[in-house]
């Protein structure tokens, strides 16, 4: 009898624990499948060519992929067919922003030591050059911006990841305001601030920063104060694109990660088990595999929640991962 009572008590405890655990909402587990051969193989009858950039998607669903070739930005339709080529070459990162009903591309050009604002036809509207007044750069060749984003009041934030390892803040008229961060391994410092975006998902806008060589992603406020680490021990997070509830983070070491607004990992795609293929610019196409990423460098989420990934690749390597319904 005592044994039966003991067993009933144990069962009651287990049931209570189960009930309590049901209140903890686990992170979603989103599923994706690769869509092979989505992008036209030879846009404009030539290979895509070297890419060290990213991708943005306009309201019509067209996909803009930056290259390091004279064609500049290669534009694909939402079906993956080549449409045209526009704008300057060597755009390392791009952000598409709608202003007064018109769409624009903001981009960073580290090799050219500038940040640009473009129309969708590739026309340059303005540039930000070496900010001498910042007092942290020796000369114009020290300004090597990796990424750019725009705040709610039009202020401009530039991640100078290949240069000073500071984030530079400008007002809407491109007047320099301040620099924050600086090089280092500890929290509040950067080892290649490589990607940046404005994150409005939590109500108060924050800067989402990819601290690439520290292998972590972070929040900073718009005044330049470090807030917190979102995730650490990533594989060289290279960029971030936020759409709806999710943030897409391509990781240069052979993977892309999707996070919800609480910073939980909800999906990882393209994971490459072969470490020799990760962050491998010269990996030839005959070693590529469908659904496997080698050197993810940029990406975007389309309106249906599908993922576009671009690689740091001598030959140009693109992926589309389709979200399961």
C-alpha positions in Angstrom: 0.0 0.0 0.0 2.8 2.4 0.9 4.5 1.5 -2.4 1.3 2.4 -4.3 1.0 5.8 -2.4 4.6 6.5 -3.2 4.1 5.7 -6.9 1.0 8.0 -7.0 2.9 10.8 -5.4 5.7 10.5 -7.9 3.2 10.5 -10.8 1.6 13.6 -9.3 4.9 15.4 -9.1 5.8 14.4 -12.7 2.4 15.6 -13.9 2.9 19.0 -12.1 6.4 19.3 -13.6 4.9 18.6 -17.1 2.2 21.2 -16.5 4.8 23.8 -15.4 7.0 23.1 -18.4 4.1 23.7 -20.7 4.1 27.3 -19.7 7.6 27.8 -21.1 7.2 28.8 -24.7 10.0 27.1 -26.7 11.6 28.8 -29.7 10.0 28.0 -33.0 11.6 25.4 -35.2 11.1 26.8 -38.7 11.8 24.4 -41.7 13.4 25.4 -45.0 14.2 23.5 -48.2 16.7 24.6 -50.8 15.4 25.5 -54.3 18.1 24.4 -56.7 19.0 26.3 -59.8 16.7 29.2 -58.8 19.0 31.9 -60.2 19.7 32.1 -63.9 23.1 30.5 -64.3 24.6 33.0 -66.6 23.0 36.4 -66.2 23.5 38.5 -69.3 25.3 35.5 -70.9 28.2 35.6 -68.5 29.0 34.2 -65.1 28.0 36.2 -62.1 31.6 36.7 -61.1 33.3 37.7 -57.9 31.0 38.7 -55.1 31.9 40.2 -51.7 28.6 41.8 -51.0 24.9 41.1 -50.3 21.4 41.1 -51.6 18.3 43.3 -51.1 14.7 42.8 -52.4 12.4 45.5 -53.6 8.6 45.8 -53.3 8.1 44.1 -56.6 10.2 41.1 -55.4 13.2 41.8 -57.6 16.5 40.7 -56.1 19.6 43.0 -56.2 22.9 41.2 -55.8 26.1 43.3 -55.5 29.2 42.0 -57.4 32.8 43.1 -57.7 32.6 43.2 -61.5 32.1 46.2 -63.8 28.4 45.3 -64.0 28.0 46.4 -60.4 24.6 45.2 -59.1 22.9 42.3 -60.9 19.1 42.4 -60.7 17.0 39.3 -60.9 13.2 38.9 -61.1 11.3 37.2 -58.3 11.5 34.1 -60.5 15.3 34.3 -60.5 15.7 35.5 -64.1 18.2 38.2 -65.0 16.7 41.6 -65.6 19.5 44.2 -65.8 22.7 45.4 -64.1 22.9 48.8 -62.4 25.0 51.0 -60.2 28.6 50.9 -59.0 30.8 47.9 -58.4 32.3 46.7 -55.1 29.2 47.3 -52.8 30.2 45.3 -49.8 26.8 45.6 -48.1 23.4 47.0 -49.1 20.2 48.1 -47.3 17.0 48.9 -49.1 14.9 51.6 -47.5 11.6 53.1 -48.5 11.3 56.9 -48.2 8.2 58.9 -49.1 7.0 56.0 -51.2 10.2 55.5 -53.2 12.8 52.9 -52.6 16.6 53.5 -52.2 19.7 51.4 -51.7 22.2 52.4 -49.1 25.6 50.8 -49.5 29.1 50.6 -48.1 32.1 50.5 -50.4 35.3 49.7 -48.3 37.6 49.5 -51.3 36.4 52.9 -52.4 36.4 54.4 -48.9 32.8 55.6 -49.1 29.1 55.1 -48.3 26.5 55.7 -51.0 22.8 56.3 -51.5 21.4 55.0 -54.8 18.2 55.0 -56.7 17.1 51.6 -57.8 18.3 52.4 -61.3 21.8 52.7 -59.9 22.1 56.5 -59.9 24.2 57.8 -57.0 22.4 60.5 -55.0 25.1 61.2 -52.4 28.3 59.8 -50.9 29.9 59.9 -47.5 33.7 60.1 -47.7 36.5 60.1 -45.1 35.1 61.9 -42.0 38.3 63.8 -41.0 36.5 65.5 -38.1 36.0 62.1 -36.4 39.6 62.3 -35.3 40.1 58.5 -35.3 41.3 57.9 -38.9 44.8 58.7 -40.2 43.6 59.5 -43.7 40.9 58.7 -46.3 42.4 55.2 -46.9 41.7 54.3 -43.3 37.9 54.7 -43.9 36.8 51.2 -45.0 33.1 50.9 -44.2 31.5 47.4 -44.2 27.8 48.3 -43.7 25.3 51.1 -43.2 21.9 51.5 -41.7 19.5 54.4 -41.1 17.8 55.4 -37.9 14.2 56.5 -37.4 15.0 60.2 -37.7 17.3 59.8 -40.8 20.5 59.5 -38.8 23.1 57.3 -40.6 25.1 54.6 -38.8 28.3 53.3 -40.6 30.1 50.2 -39.4 33.8 50.9 -40.3 34.7 47.3 -39.8 37.6 47.1 -42.2 39.0 50.4 -40.9 38.8 51.8 -37.4 36.4 49.3 -35.9 34.2 52.1 -34.7 30.6 52.8 -35.7 30.3 56.3 -37.0 27.0 58.2 -36.5 26.0 61.0 -38.9 22.9 63.2 -38.9 20.4 63.1 -41.8 22.4 65.7 -43.6 25.5 63.6 -43.3 27.2 65.7 -40.7 29.5 63.6 -38.4 28.2 63.3 -34.9 30.1 60.7 -33.0 32.1 57.4 -33.0 31.6 54.5 -30.6 33.0 51.1 -30.0 36.5 50.7 -31.1 38.8 47.6 -31.4 38.9 44.9 -28.8 37.6 41.5 -27.7 35.7 42.5 -24.6 32.0 43.5 -24.6 31.6 47.0 -26.0 34.4 46.6 -28.5 34.6 45.2 -32.0 36.8 42.8 -34.0 35.4 43.7 -37.4 31.9 45.3 -37.0 30.9 43.8 -40.3 27.1 44.0 -40.4 24.5 46.5 -39.0 20.8 47.0 -39.1 18.1 49.0 -37.3 15.9 46.6 -35.2 12.5 47.9 -34.3 10.9 44.6 -33.3 11.1 45.2 -29.6 9.4 48.6 -29.6 12.4 50.8 -28.8 14.7 50.9 -31.9 18.2 49.4 -31.4 21.2 48.8 -33.6 21.8 45.1 -34.3 25.5 44.7 -34.9 27.5 41.7 -36.3 30.8 41.6 -34.4 32.2 39.2 -36.8 35.6 38.2 -35.5 34.4 38.1 -32.0 31.8 35.6 -33.2 28.8 37.4 -31.6 25.9 39.6 -32.4 24.9 42.5 -30.2 22.5 45.3 -29.4 23.6 48.9 -29.1 21.4 51.9 -28.5 21.2 54.8 -30.9 23.4 57.0 -28.7 26.2 54.5 -29.0 25.9 52.6 -25.7 26.4 48.9 -25.6 23.2 47.1 -24.5 23.8 43.3 -24.6 25.0 40.3 -26.5 22.2 38.6 -28.4 24.0 35.4 -29.4 27.7 34.4 -29.0 29.8 31.5 -30.3 28.5 32.0 -33.9 30.7 31.3 -37.0 31.8 34.8 -38.0 28.4 36.6 -38.4 28.8 38.7 -41.5 25.5 40.5 -42.0 21.9 40.9 -40.8 18.6 41.5 -42.5 15.4 42.0 -40.5 11.9 41.4 -41.8 8.8 41.0 -39.7 9.6 38.9 -36.6 12.9 37.5 -37.9 16.5 38.4 -38.3 18.7 36.6 -40.9 22.4 36.3 -40.0 24.7 34.8 -42.7 27.8 33.4 -41.0 30.9 33.4 -43.1 32.0 30.0 -41.8 29.4 28.0 -43.8 26.0 28.6 -42.3 23.1 31.0 -42.0 21.0 31.5 -38.8 17.5 32.9 -38.3 16.5 34.4 -35.0 13.2 35.5 -33.5 12.7 38.9 -31.9 13.8 37.5 -28.5 17.1 36.5 -30.0 16.3 32.7 -30.0 17.6 30.6 -32.9 14.6 29.3 -34.8 16.4 27.9 -37.9 19.8 27.3 -39.4 20.3 26.5 -43.0 23.1 25.5 -45.3 25.3 24.1 -42.6 28.6 23.0 -44.1 30.3 20.1 -42.2 33.5 20.5 -44.3 35.6 23.1 -42.5 38.0 23.4 -45.5 35.1 24.8 -47.6 34.0 27.4 -45.1 35.0 31.0 -45.8 36.7 29.8 -49.0 36.6 32.5 -51.6 38.2 30.3 -54.3 36.1 27.2 -53.8 35.3 26.0 -57.4 31.8 25.3 -58.5 32.4 21.6 -59.1 32.7 21.3 -55.3 29.4 23.1 -54.5 26.4 21.1 -53.2 22.8 22.1 -53.3 21.6 23.3 -49.9 25.2 23.7 -48.6 26.7 27.1 -47.9 30.4 27.7 -48.1 30.9 31.4 -47.3 27.6 33.2 -46.6 28.2 36.9 -46.6 24.9 38.6 -47.3 21.2 37.8 -47.4 17.6 38.9 -47.3 14.2 37.6 -46.3 11.4 37.9 -49.0 7.8 38.7 -48.2 6.9 35.0 -48.0 9.6 34.3 -45.5 12.0 32.6 -47.9 15.7 33.2 -47.6 18.2 34.5 -50.2 21.9 33.9 -49.3 24.9 35.4 -51.2 28.4 34.1 -50.7 31.8 35.6 -50.6 32.9 33.8 -53.8 35.2 34.2 -56.7 32.6 32.8 -59.0 29.4 34.1 -57.5 27.3 31.6 -55.5 23.7 32.3 -54.6 21.0 30.3 -52.7 17.3 30.4 -52.2 15.8 28.5 -49.2 12.0 28.1 -49.2 10.1 28.2 -46.0 7.8 25.2 -45.4 4.2 26.2 -45.2 
